[in-house]
Amino acid sequence: MSVKQYLYPSWLRIWHAINAILCILLIITGLSIQYSDPETALIGFQTAVQIT
């Protein structure tokens, strides 16, 4: 029977996962605002402004 030994505590791994998700969301909304063509928008301009 093997016991898993993590190098980092759970709260730190969760914190980094949350930061990674928020970083990706920030990149997506920033690109959507930068290239806000109404016909081909990834998300709407108003939605991107409200999220950020």
PDB file of N, CA, C and O in Angstrom:
ATOM      1  N   MET A   1       0.842  -1.179   0.000  1.00  0.00           N
ATOM      2  CA  MET A   1       0.000   0.000   0.000  1.00  0.00           C
ATOM      3  C   MET A   1       0.887   1.242   0.000  1.00  0.00           C
ATOM      4  O   MET A   1       1.697   1.441   0.905  1.00  0.00           O
ATOM      5  N   SER A   2       0.723   2.062  -1.016  1.00  0.00           N
ATOM      6  CA  SER A   2       1.542   3.263  -1.102  1.00  0.00           C
ATOM      7  C   SER A   2       0.741   4.478  -0.655  1.00  0.00           C
ATOM      8  O   SER A   2      -0.464   4.571  -0.889  1.00  0.00           O
ATOM      9  N   VAL A   3       1.415   5.378  -0.026  1.00  0.00           N
ATOM     10  CA  VAL A   3       0.799   6.610   0.452  1.00  0.00           C
ATOM     11  C   VAL A   3       1.288   7.746  -0.438  1.00  0.00           C
ATOM     12  O   VAL A   3       2.487   7.886  -0.681  1.00  0.00           O
ATOM     13  N   LYS A   4       0.343   8.559  -0.925  1.00  0.00           N
ATOM     14  CA  LYS A   4       0.717   9.683  -1.772  1.00  0.00           C
ATOM     15  C   LYS A   4       1.308  10.783  -0.905  1.00  0.00           C
ATOM     16  O   LYS A   4       0.731  11.170   0.111  1.00  0.00           O
ATOM     17  N   GLN A   5       2.446  11.271  -1.313  1.00  0.00           N
ATOM     18  CA  GLN A   5       3.074  12.389  -0.625  1.00  0.00           C
ATOM     19  C   GLN A   5       3.163  13.552  -1.600  1.00  0.00           C
ATOM     20  O   GLN A   5       3.868  13.490  -2.608  1.00  0.00           O
ATOM     21  N   TYR A   6       2.439  14.605  -1.282  1.00  0.00           N
ATOM     22  CA  TYR A   6       2.451  15.792  -2.122  1.00  0.00           C
ATOM     23  C   TYR A   6       3.534  16.741  -1.635  1.00  0.00           C
ATOM     24  O   TYR A   6       3.786  16.853  -0.435  1.00  0.00           O
ATOM     25  N   LEU A   7       4.165  17.417  -2.573  1.00  0.00           N
ATOM     26  CA  LEU A   7       5.206  18.374  -2.210  1.00  0.00           C
ATOM     27  C   LEU A   7       4.620  19.669  -1.664  1.00  0.00           C
ATOM     28  O   LEU A   7       5.255  20.357  -0.864  1.00  0.00           O
ATOM     29  N   TYR A   8       3.413  19.996  -2.095  1.00  0.00           N
ATOM     30  CA  TYR A   8       2.779  21.240  -1.682  1.00  0.00           C
ATOM     31  C   TYR A   8       1.431  20.932  -1.036  1.00  0.00           C
ATOM     32  O   TYR A   8       0.781  19.957  -1.412  1.00  0.00           O
ATOM     33  N   PRO A   9       1.003  21.739  -0.076  1.00  0.00           N
ATOM     34  CA  PRO A   9      -0.284  21.498   0.574  1.00  0.00           C
ATOM     35  C   PRO A   9      -1.454  21.752  -0.384  1.00  0.00           C
ATOM     36  O   PRO A   9      -1.302  22.429  -1.401  1.00  0.00           O
ATOM     37  N   SER A  10      -2.599  21.207  -0.047  1.00  0.00           N
ATOM     38  CA  SER A  10      -3.789  21.306  -0.902  1.00  0.00           C
ATOM     39  C   SER A  10      -4.203  22.749  -1.146  1.00  0.00           C
ATOM     40  O   SER A  10      -4.551  23.115  -2.269  1.00  0.00           O
ATOM     41  N   TRP A  11      -4.168  23.569  -0.105  1.00  0.00           N
ATOM     42  CA  TRP A  11      -4.619  24.949  -0.262  1.00  0.00           C
ATOM     43  C   TRP A  11      -3.747  25.701  -1.271  1.00  0.00           C
ATOM     44  O   TRP A  11      -4.244  26.566  -1.992  1.00  0.00           O
ATOM     45  N   LEU A  12      -2.471  25.384  -1.325  1.00  0.00           N
ATOM     46  CA  LEU A  12      -1.574  26.051  -2.268  1.00  0.00           C
ATOM     47  C   LEU A  12      -1.835  25.589  -3.703  1.00  0.00           C
ATOM     48  O   LEU A  12      -1.790  26.402  -4.627  1.00  0.00           O
ATOM     49  N   ARG A  13      -2.103  24.315  -3.899  1.00  0.00           N
ATOM     50  CA  ARG A  13      -2.423  23.806  -5.239  1.00  0.00           C
ATOM     51  C   ARG A  13      -3.740  24.397  -5.730  1.00  0.00           C
ATOM     52  O   ARG A  13      -3.864  24.752  -6.902  1.00  0.00           O
ATOM     53  N   ILE A  14      -4.731  24.506  -4.832  1.00  0.00           N
ATOM     54  CA  ILE A  14      -6.024  25.106  -5.202  1.00  0.00           C
ATOM     55  C   ILE A  14      -5.836  26.580  -5.537  1.00  0.00           C
ATOM     56  O   ILE A  14      -6.411  27.064  -6.512  1.00  0.00           O
ATOM     57  N   TRP A  15      -5.045  27.300  -4.752  1.00  0.00           N
ATOM     58  CA  TRP A  15      -4.771  28.713  -5.001  1.00  0.00           C
ATOM     59  C   TRP A  15      -4.136  28.919  -6.375  1.00  0.00           C
ATOM     60  O   TRP A  15      -4.510  29.843  -7.097  1.00  0.00           O
ATOM     61  N   HIS A  16      -3.189  28.071  -6.738  1.00  0.00           N
ATOM     62  CA  HIS A  16      -2.542  28.195  -8.038  1.00  0.00           C
ATOM     63  C   HIS A  16      -3.503  27.850  -9.176  1.00  0.00           C
ATOM     64  O   HIS A  16      -3.444  28.465 -10.241  1.00  0.00           O
ATOM     65  N   ALA A  17      -4.382  26.878  -8.962  1.00  0.00           N
ATOM     66  CA  ALA A  17      -5.369  26.538  -9.987  1.00  0.00           C
ATOM     67  C   ALA A  17      -6.332  27.700 -10.206  1.00  0.00           C
ATOM     68  O   ALA A  17      -6.673  28.012 -11.347  1.00  0.00           O
ATOM     69  N   ILE A  18      -6.771  28.339  -9.134  1.00  0.00           N
ATOM     70  CA  ILE A  18      -7.662  29.497  -9.249  1.00  0.00           C
ATOM     71  C   ILE A  18      -6.953  30.632  -9.984  1.00  0.00           C
ATOM     72  O   ILE A  18      -7.548  31.275 -10.849  1.00  0.00           O
ATOM     73  N   ASN A  19      -5.699  30.881  -9.651  1.00  0.00           N
ATOM     74  CA  ASN A  19      -4.941  31.930 -10.336  1.00  0.00           C
ATOM     75  C   ASN A  19      -4.777  31.625 -11.818  1.00  0.00           C
ATOM     76  O   ASN A  19      -4.857  32.536 -12.642  1.00  0.00           O
ATOM     77  N   ALA A  20      -4.553  30.379 -12.172  1.00  0.00           N
ATOM     78  CA  ALA A  20      -4.405  30.003 -13.579  1.00  0.00           C
ATOM     79  C   ALA A  20      -5.714  30.235 -14.336  1.00  0.00           C
ATOM     80  O   ALA A  20      -5.699  30.756 -15.451  1.00  0.00           O
ATOM     81  N   ILE A  21      -6.826  29.856 -13.747  1.00  0.00           N
ATOM     82  CA  ILE A  21      -8.135  30.058 -14.384  1.00  0.00           C
ATOM     83  C   ILE A  21      -8.413  31.541 -14.568  1.00  0.00           C
ATOM     84  O   ILE A  21      -8.869  31.962 -15.631  1.00  0.00           O
ATOM     85  N   LEU A  22      -8.142  32.336 -13.540  1.00  0.00           N
ATOM     86  CA  LEU A  22      -8.382  33.775 -13.640  1.00  0.00           C
ATOM     87  C   LEU A  22      -7.451  34.437 -14.649  1.00  0.00           C
ATOM     88  O   LEU A  22      -7.844  35.393 -15.319  1.00  0.00           O
ATOM     89  N   CYS A  23      -6.233  33.945 -14.763  1.00  0.00           N
ATOM     90  CA  CYS A  23      -5.293  34.477 -15.752  1.00  0.00           C
ATOM     91  C   CYS A  23      -5.801  34.209 -17.173  1.00  0.00           C
ATOM     92  O   CYS A  23      -5.744  35.086 -18.034  1.00  0.00           O
ATOM     93  N   ILE A  24      -6.287  33.018 -17.404  1.00  0.00           N
ATOM     94  CA  ILE A  24      -6.835  32.663 -18.720  1.00  0.00           C
ATOM     95  C   ILE A  24      -8.058  33.516 -19.023  1.00  0.00           C
ATOM     96  O   ILE A  24      -8.219  33.988 -20.149  1.00  0.00           O
ATOM     97  N   LEU A  25      -8.926  33.721 -18.028  1.00  0.00           N
ATOM     98  CA  LEU A  25     -10.109  34.560 -18.206  1.00  0.00           C
ATOM     99  C   LEU A  25      -9.702  35.997 -18.529  1.00  0.00           C
ATOM    100  O   LEU A  25     -10.331  36.641 -19.368  1.00  0.00           O
ATOM    101  N   LEU A  26      -8.666  36.501 -17.878  1.00  0.00           N
ATOM    102  CA  LEU A  26      -8.189  37.850 -18.138  1.00  0.00           C
ATOM    103  C   LEU A  26      -7.643  37.977 -19.556  1.00  0.00           C
ATOM    104  O   LEU A  26      -7.876  38.987 -20.220  1.00  0.00           O
ATOM    105  N   ILE A  27      -6.928  36.972 -20.020  1.00  0.00           N
ATOM    106  CA  ILE A  27      -6.407  36.980 -21.384  1.00  0.00           C
ATOM    107  C   ILE A  27      -7.551  36.966 -22.398  1.00  0.00           C
ATOM    108  O   ILE A  27      -7.527  37.720 -23.370  1.00  0.00           O
ATOM    109  N   ILE A  28      -8.544  36.119 -22.177  1.00  0.00           N
ATOM    110  CA  ILE A  28      -9.675  36.019 -23.106  1.00  0.00           C
ATOM    111  C   ILE A  28     -10.455  37.322 -23.161  1.00  0.00           C
ATOM    112  O   ILE A  28     -10.779  37.800 -24.248  1.00  0.00           O
ATOM    113  N   THR A  29     -10.765  37.911 -21.999  1.00  0.00           N
ATOM    114  CA  THR A  29     -11.527  39.161 -22.016  1.00  0.00           C
ATOM    115  C   THR A  29     -10.695  40.306 -22.599  1.00  0.00           C
ATOM    116  O   THR A  29     -11.236  41.169 -23.291  1.00  0.00           O
ATOM    117  N   GLY A  30      -9.395  40.324 -22.329  1.00  0.00           N
ATOM    118  CA  GLY A  30      -8.548  41.373 -22.896  1.00  0.00           C
ATOM    119  C   GLY A  30      -8.471  41.288 -24.403  1.00  0.00           C
ATOM    120  O   GLY A  30      -8.562  42.306 -25.090  1.00  0.00           O
ATOM    121  N   LEU A  31      -8.306  40.089 -24.924  1.00  0.00           N
ATOM    122  CA  LEU A  31      -8.284  39.917 -26.377  1.00  0.00           C
ATOM    123  C   LEU A  31      -9.631  40.261 -26.995  1.00  0.00           C
ATOM    124  O   LEU A  31      -9.694  40.821 -28.089  1.00  0.00           O
ATOM    125  N   SER A  32     -10.698  39.927 -26.299  1.00  0.00           N
ATOM    126  CA  SER A  32     -12.023  40.230 -26.811  1.00  0.00           C
ATOM    127  C   SER A  32     -12.268  41.736 -26.869  1.00  0.00           C
ATOM    128  O   SER A  32     -12.908  42.228 -27.799  1.00  0.00           O
ATOM    129  N   ILE A  33     -11.760  42.469 -25.875  1.00  0.00           N
ATOM    130  CA  ILE A  33     -11.905  43.917 -25.893  1.00  0.00           C
ATOM    131  C   ILE A  33     -10.992  44.528 -26.960  1.00  0.00           C
ATOM    132  O   ILE A  33     -11.400  45.448 -27.669  1.00  0.00           O
ATOM    133  N   GLN A  34      -9.776  44.029 -27.074  1.00  0.00           N
ATOM    134  CA  GLN A  34      -8.819  44.570 -28.051  1.00  0.00           C
ATOM    135  C   GLN A  34      -9.308  44.377 -29.486  1.00  0.00           C
ATOM    136  O   GLN A  34      -9.243  45.299 -30.300  1.00  0.00           O
ATOM    137  N   TYR A  35      -9.789  43.200 -29.783  1.00  0.00           N
ATOM    138  CA  TYR A  35     -10.255  42.877 -31.133  1.00  0.00           C
ATOM    139  C   TYR A  35     -11.768  42.719 -31.118  1.00  0.00           C
ATOM    140  O   TYR A  35     -12.289  41.623 -31.329  1.00  0.00           O
ATOM    141  N   SER A  36     -12.461  43.807 -30.871  1.00  0.00           N
ATOM    142  CA  SER A  36     -13.907  43.751 -30.674  1.00  0.00           C
ATOM    143  C   SER A  36     -14.667  44.015 -31.971  1.00  0.00           C
ATOM    144  O   SER A  36     -15.360  45.023 -32.104  1.00  0.00           O
ATOM    145  N   ASP A  37     -14.527  43.109 -32.907  1.00  0.00           N
ATOM    146  CA  ASP A  37     -15.308  43.167 -34.134  1.00  0.00           C
ATOM    147  C   ASP A  37     -16.677  42.562 -33.831  1.00  0.00           C
ATOM    148  O   ASP A  37     -16.751  41.410 -33.402  1.00  0.00           O
ATOM    149  N   PRO A  38     -17.751  43.302 -34.042  1.00  0.00           N
ATOM    150  CA  PRO A  38     -19.085  42.811 -33.663  1.00  0.00           C
ATOM    151  C   PRO A  38     -19.493  41.503 -34.340  1.00  0.00           C
ATOM    152  O   PRO A  38     -20.235  40.715 -33.753  1.00  0.00           O
ATOM    153  N   GLU A  39     -19.025  41.262 -35.556  1.00  0.00           N
ATOM    154  CA  GLU A  39     -19.446  40.055 -36.262  1.00  0.00           C
ATOM    155  C   GLU A  39     -18.721  38.799 -35.765  1.00  0.00           C
ATOM    156  O   GLU A  39     -19.306  37.716 -35.740  1.00  0.00           O
ATOM    157  N   THR A  40     -17.464  38.938 -35.373  1.00  0.00           N
ATOM    158  CA  THR A  40     -16.672  37.763 -35.016  1.00  0.00           C
ATOM    159  C   THR A  40     -16.167  37.796 -33.574  1.00  0.00           C
ATOM    160  O   THR A  40     -15.102  37.252 -33.280  1.00  0.00           O
ATOM    161  N   ALA A  41     -16.900  38.411 -32.700  1.00  0.00           N
ATOM    162  CA  ALA A  41     -16.454  38.530 -31.311  1.00  0.00           C
ATOM    163  C   ALA A  41     -16.518  37.174 -30.600  1.00  0.00           C
ATOM    164  O   ALA A  41     -17.473  36.412 -30.756  1.00  0.00           O
ATOM    165  N   LEU A  42     -15.477  36.901 -29.819  1.00  0.00           N
ATOM    166  CA  LEU A  42     -15.461  35.688 -28.998  1.00  0.00           C
ATOM    167  C   LEU A  42     -16.537  35.795 -27.923  1.00  0.00           C
ATOM    168  O   LEU A  42     -17.330  34.874 -27.725  1.00  0.00           O
ATOM    169  N   ILE A  43     -16.552  36.915 -27.244  1.00  0.00           N
ATOM    170  CA  ILE A  43     -17.646  37.270 -26.353  1.00  0.00           C
ATOM    171  C   ILE A  43     -17.979  38.727 -26.631  1.00  0.00           C
ATOM    172  O   ILE A  43     -17.143  39.465 -27.154  1.00  0.00           O
ATOM    173  N   GLY A  44     -19.168  39.141 -26.294  1.00  0.00           N
ATOM    174  CA  GLY A  44     -19.591  40.504 -26.587  1.00  0.00           C
ATOM    175  C   GLY A  44     -18.782  41.537 -25.817  1.00  0.00           C
ATOM    176  O   GLY A  44     -18.248  41.245 -24.747  1.00  0.00           O
ATOM    177  N   PHE A  45     -18.691  42.742 -26.362  1.00  0.00           N
ATOM    178  CA  PHE A  45     -17.912  43.800 -25.734  1.00  0.00           C
ATOM    179  C   PHE A  45     -18.461  44.128 -24.352  1.00  0.00           C
ATOM    180  O   PHE A  45     -17.702  44.213 -23.386  1.00  0.00           O
ATOM    181  N   GLN A  46     -19.760  44.311 -24.253  1.00  0.00           N
ATOM    182  CA  GLN A  46     -20.365  44.656 -22.959  1.00  0.00           C
ATOM    183  C   GLN A  46     -20.156  43.551 -21.930  1.00  0.00           C
ATOM    184  O   GLN A  46     -19.929  43.835 -20.754  1.00  0.00           O
ATOM    185  N   THR A  47     -20.229  42.315 -22.356  1.00  0.00           N
ATOM    186  CA  THR A  47     -19.993  41.186 -21.463  1.00  0.00           C
ATOM    187  C   THR A  47     -18.554  41.182 -20.972  1.00  0.00           C
ATOM    188  O   THR A  47     -18.301  40.954 -19.789  1.00  0.00           O
ATOM    189  N   ALA A  48     -17.617  41.432 -21.868  1.00  0.00           N
ATOM    190  CA  ALA A  48     -16.194  41.456 -21.491  1.00  0.00           C
ATOM    191  C   ALA A  48     -15.906  42.594 -20.521  1.00  0.00           C
ATOM    192  O   ALA A  48     -15.125  42.427 -19.584  1.00  0.00           O
ATOM    193  N   VAL A  49     -16.526  43.744 -20.734  1.00  0.00           N
ATOM    194  CA  VAL A  49     -16.332  44.883 -19.838  1.00  0.00           C
ATOM    195  C   VAL A  49     -16.908  44.567 -18.461  1.00  0.00           C
ATOM    196  O   VAL A  49     -16.300  44.908 -17.446  1.00  0.00           O
ATOM    197  N   GLN A  50     -18.056  43.929 -18.412  1.00  0.00           N
ATOM    198  CA  GLN A  50     -18.678  43.595 -17.131  1.00  0.00           C
ATOM    199  C   GLN A  50     -17.885  42.532 -16.370  1.00  0.00           C
ATOM    200  O   GLN A  50     -17.825  42.573 -15.141  1.00  0.00           O
ATOM    201  N   ILE A  51     -17.287  41.597 -17.075  1.00  0.00           N
ATOM    202  CA  ILE A  51     -16.493  40.542 -16.420  1.00  0.00           C
ATOM    203  C   ILE A  51     -15.241  41.133 -15.800  1.00  0.00           C
ATOM    204  O   ILE A  51     -14.876  40.796 -14.674  1.00  0.00           O
ATOM    205  N   THR A  52     -14.579  42.025 -16.546  1.00  0.00           N
ATOM    206  CA  THR A  52     -13.342  42.612 -16.024  1.00  0.00           C
ATOM    207  C   THR A  52     -13.720  43.754 -15.180  1.00  0.00           C
ATOM    208  O   THR A  52     -12.851  44.422 -14.620  1.00  0.00           O
TER     209      THR A  52
END
